[in-house]
Amino acid sequence: FRSPQTAAMFANTMALIALPLALAAPPHWEKAATARWMANSLDWGFLSTTSTRSEGSKVGDAFGNPYSFADASTGVPYFFASMLDASMIDVFGSEKAKPRASFALSEAEIADPGIITRQYCSPGTVIGDPENPPCARLVLSGTMVKLVANSTEDKAGREALYKRHPSFARYPPGHDFFVAKLDVDGVWLVDFYGGPAIITPAEYFGATLPSLATPAESPAQQVTAAPLPPYQNQAATARWMAQTLVW
């Protein structure tokens, strides 16, 4: 017989396994695909720069700033920015400017999470908190680049930003908004227990987005389940459950 504690742990484990089906997210062992899914699904994150200013921070401080973005389904974060903004001053605005930056995303940002997401991302649930490892965290690092106005990439980035954030099209022209990007060269991800995954840029940009992948077969089309692998083979067991279960 299972104790209530064991039953609760089993229920939480099953919920985590069911997550890819619930949110169309990749399974947690597909690290690069998970990182790409987050960059494509979320609307905003925290852009961290090295402060060049002494107003509200000290020169050299890490300065985190909430920033909207869109990735144009490429994995590259594009930003709609102005030189009136503190972060842009840090990376472009002076001789002391440092173009290096990091951009942090959390699965807890999902605006309308289902019950499964709330169980592990929302404080107040049994194990829920944005710091809970199964509540995915992604940090993209690289160099900030201001795109050349009216270039092909500028137009593509602007189109993606306007589509994801329609209000951008109505921002005042006198503030001289432009499109910038983070030229990603570092990818750090935590989306399950066991420590962070360090993903190479080649793996990150080479991953397939779930929404662009071949749709999974419906349960009626699936073949008879294969035998359960021995419990010692954890990776095979996880793959078997993801293939076999429908909820």
Disulfide bonds with the S-S distance in Angstrom:
Cys121-Cys135 2.05
